Amino acid sequence: MRILVTGGAGFIGSHTLLALIEQGHEVACVDNFSNAERFIPQRVMELAQSSFPVFETDVSTWGALDAVVKQWGKVDGIIHFAALKAVGESVAQPLQYYHNNLVSLLEVQRAMQEYQIPNLVFSSSCTVYGTPKQLPVNELAPLQEAESPYGWTKRMGEQMLKDAVGANNGLKVCLLRYFNPIGAQPGGRIGELAKGVPNNLVPFITQTAIGLRQELKVFGNDYDTPDGTCIRDYIHVCDLADAHVAALEYLSQSSEPLSVFNVGTGKGMSVLEAISAFERATGVKLPYRFAPRRSGDVEKIWADPAKIMSTLGWKPKHSMEDAMRDAWRWEQTLATERKG
Ligand code: WQD
């Protein structure tokens, strides 16, 4: 298939481009490079040993995809990653988040209608479940009010797509609700580029281990969990990338207009367990201390991935140690490049 990947220079987008090419698809990358580097798509090309077009385009500009589709030609599907994703920043700049994340999704749908592109995979998030009443959480769990404008853009994005599918014969959409994506391409050539001080746990761990940060603060040790720290479902970015390929292949063959899948491992892991996994995988001792709870953190959440496993035949192949080792290798790549 010929797949357009918006946000293809980002963390999940770049790994998905690679997975798509490796599984025989043709790709084009669209990115405005506001939060991504130009060398990333180049590295994907090196890894894949093939080239693809890269369009420097802001998808949140109305009409932006016209030139892309006119230039690249027939498109069978779009994977729409392009979005702002920093939870804290979204609280400080809500309009920017609503504008960027929602107008881009509208523009994607406009182009799909205009050029009869049938298949869309949308990046949603486990954040739509808020604090789930039952664990593991499955796709039928009620959605809750979002904790941040970022979270609302995911809820609203899902709703917009549900309405669009209801009205438009021919549009097929897959919502993937990601749990916590971590790790990097195993060779350490591409990975997550955290802007400024990382908000997310694993980039903070690897930056601390390499000496860019003094110590990790573990936010809260008085939660109602076995060791008192929060529990999440960490998923290797390469497994997540494979889930996108599987979702597209499923969409192209299915008559189901809207499908929703959790993408997680089904295993909950505490912050302290994540630190131990990092230390085991890398042999590096991590300096950390307990700090007060971070506002907005859910105590515990992990996925029930039964639906994606049975429907798409997808399953995670990488362990937490694999993810930590790969994230560490990527941090070392960055350190070497900073020196050079
Ligand atoms: C994980 C755990 C922290 C940093 C966010 C978004 C979500 C999704 C993924 C984004 C928590 C603890 C963290 C630190 C810590 N989508 N922690 N010290 O909050 O589960 O999810 O990212 O694009 O929508 O909300 O991920 O990695 O920030 O935190 O103790 O310095 O690590 O409290 O328990 P989170 P995270």
Residues whose N, C-alpha, C, O or C-beta is under 5 A from the ligand:
A	BS01	WQD	K85 V87 S125 T127 F179 N180 N199 N200 L201 V202 F204 K217 V218 F219 C230 R232 V271 R294 D297
